[in-house]
């Protein structure tokens, strides 16, 4: 099937990027919560 080999090369890299973005999001959310900034954005 055309493109299959390309997908096996590209997909792991995309998965790693997605995982890194999720970790960054979690870290930022924890920092926002720690600083008590959620109230600034209308969340409690």
C-alpha positions as CSV (number, residue, x, y, z in Angstrom):
1,X,0.0,0.0,0.0
2,X,1.5,3.4,-1.0
3,X,2.5,5.6,1.9
4,X,2.6,2.8,4.5
5,X,6.4,3.0,4.9
6,X,6.2,6.8,5.2
7,X,3.5,6.5,7.9
8,X,5.6,4.1,9.9
9,X,8.4,6.7,9.9
10,X,6.2,9.8,10.5
11,X,3.7,8.5,13.1
12,X,6.1,7.8,16.0
13,X,7.4,11.3,15.7
14,X,3.9,12.8,15.7
15,X,3.0,10.7,18.7
16,X,6.1,11.9,20.6
17,X,5.2,15.5,19.8
18,X,1.6,15.0,21.0
19,X,2.8,13.4,24.2
20,X,5.2,16.4,24.8
21,X,2.4,18.9,24.2
22,X,0.1,17.0,26.7
23,X,2.9,17.1,29.3
24,X,3.4,20.8,28.7
25,X,-0.3,21.4,29.1
26,X,-0.4,19.5,32.3
27,X,2.6,21.3,33.7
28,X,1.1,24.7,32.8
29,X,-2.3,23.7,34.3
30,X,-0.6,22.7,37.5
31,X,1.3,26.0,37.7
32,X,-1.8,28.0,37.0
33,X,-3.6,26.2,39.8
34,X,-0.6,26.6,42.1
35,X,-0.6,30.4,41.5
36,X,-4.4,30.6,42.0
37,X,-4.9,32.1,38.5
38,X,-8.0,30.1,37.7
39,X,-10.2,32.7,39.4
40,X,-8.9,35.2,36.8
41,X,-10.5,33.2,34.1
42,X,-13.8,32.6,35.7
43,X,-13.1,29.1,37.1
44,X,-13.0,28.0,40.6
